[in-house]
């Protein structure tokens, strides 16, 4: 009996053809899915003037800075000395007063949500700074909930530690600017 051996080239060619048939060609499955997460939805216009007016005395006294962001949020920045004592997560009385004014605005506008972000300077250990920034953001959230009667669902607190400085940590002035709490007020779409 004679064995017939197909040439190696023919086997390789057949295997390549069969492999090509086994893979699926990309198909047009229609339009791309729409991202419906809240942070990606277009924000509706909001008149921030009443909020800005309610904190005007604080901005004039240098305790707060207010600016609108490109995505139609209002950023309220409170530096450490105006908000908390040194190395403390307990809000000062003047800061609690400011949070009371912000709470009144939030109660008048239930469509606003707030992201609270705590920051520190680079003095001390990075891990401790992260804990302190989180504790301060959570303390602000607690004041807005307990004293301001704001629904907790509308409030998000997070800490960034020393990761996002806005000034040079080599100078006392720069460190003071980096020790801050930011509140981002956003109209929910």
N, C-alpha and C positions, 0 to 999 in steps of 0.2 A: 504494500500500500504506500502510495506516495503522498506525502504531506504537502499541502499547498500553503505557502507562507506569503501573505500579502506583503508587499513592500512596506517598509516602515513609513515612508512618505505618505502613502495612502491612508494608513491608520491615523497618523498625526492630523492629516487634513480632515478626515471624518470626525475625529474628536473635537477639533476646533469648530467645525460647522455645528455639531450637536450642542456644544457649549454656548455658542452664539444664539441658538434657538431657545435654550433654556432660560436665558436672561430676559427680563421684561424691559421693553423699551419704555422710556418715560411717556406718560400719557398726560394729556391736558385734562386736569381734574376740575377745571372751572376757575373762578376767581379766587384770589388769595383770601384766607379767612380774615375777618375783621377782629382786631384786638379790642376787646370790650372792657379791659381793666380800667378802673377809674382814672389812674394817673396818665393814661394815654388818650382819654377822651378829650375833645376840645372843651375848653372852659368857657362858660358864658360870661358875658361882661358883668361887672359888679361895680357899684359906686362905692369906692373906699373912703370918700370924704368924711362921712360920719365917724368912721373908725379913726381916721387921722386926726380929726377935730377932738375926739375924746382923749387922745394921748398928747395933745399939743403942749400942755404944760410940762409933761415929762420930756418931750423932745427939746423944748426950749431950755430946760434945766440940764440937758446933757445926759439924762438917765436912759434915754431910749433913742434909737434911730429907726426911721420908717422909710421903706421904699417898696415900690411895686416891682414884681418880677416879670420877665417876658411872658410867662404863662398865666398872667392875670392873678397871681397870688399877692398877698400883702405880707412883706417880711418886716417883723418888728424885732429889733435886736436890742437886748438889755445887757449892759455890761455888768460884770461881777459885783462891783462895789455897790451898784444900785439895786442889785437883786438878792445877793447872799453875802453873809459875812465870810471872812477869810477861812478857807478850808472847811466850809460848812454847806450843808444842803438844806438849811432852814431859811426860807424866804424872809427878807426884811419886811418891816411893817409898810414901808413905802411901796415895796414891790407887790405886796398883797393888795394894797390900794389900787395899784395899776391893773393888777389882774381882775379886780372887781369891776373896773371900768370896761375891760375887755369882755368880761362875762356878760355884762349888760348888753353889749353889742351882739354877742353870740346868742343870747336869749331872744333878741329882736330879729335875728336872722338865722333861723334854724337850718338853713341850707349851707351854712359855713362849717367847714371842718378845720381842725388845727393840728399841725405837726409841730411838736415841741422838740427842739434839738439843743442838748447841753454840750458845752465845749470847755476845755481847760487850757492853761498854758503848758509849756513843756517842763516846768519844774516838777520834781518828784518822779516816781516810777510810772511808767506808761500804764500798767495795769490799774494802779490806784487812780490815776487820772481818768481812765475809762469808767471806773466805778463811780467816781465823784460826778462826772458829767451825766451819767445815767440817773444817779440819785437826784440831782438837781432837776432834770427834766421830769422825773416822776413826781417830785415835790410840786412843781408847777401844775402838773396834771391833777394832782390831788386837791390843790387849792381851787382849781376851776370846777372840779366835781363837787367837793364838799361845801365850799363857800359860795361858788358861783352857780351851783345847781345845773351844771352842764352835763348832758348825757355822755357817759364815758365812751360810747361808740364813736362820737365825733372827735375824740382826742387820741393822738398817738404820741408817745414819748420815746425818745431815743437819745443815746449819748454817743459822742464822737471822740471824747477824750481830747488829746492834743493833735489829732490827725489833720485838722483843717484850720490852721492858723490864718488870721487875716492881717497879722502884723508880725514884725520881727520879735522873736522870743528873747533876743539878746538884750533888750532894753526894758526897763520897768514899765514904760508907757505901752510898749508892744505887748508885753505879757498881760497888762490890764485889759487891753482890747481883745486879746484872745480868750480871756475868761468871760464867757458870755452865754446867754441863753437866747435862742432865736425861736420866734413863734411865726409859723407860716400859716396864714389864714387863707383858705381856698374855698371858692364857691363850688359846691358839689354839683356836677353836671346833671 
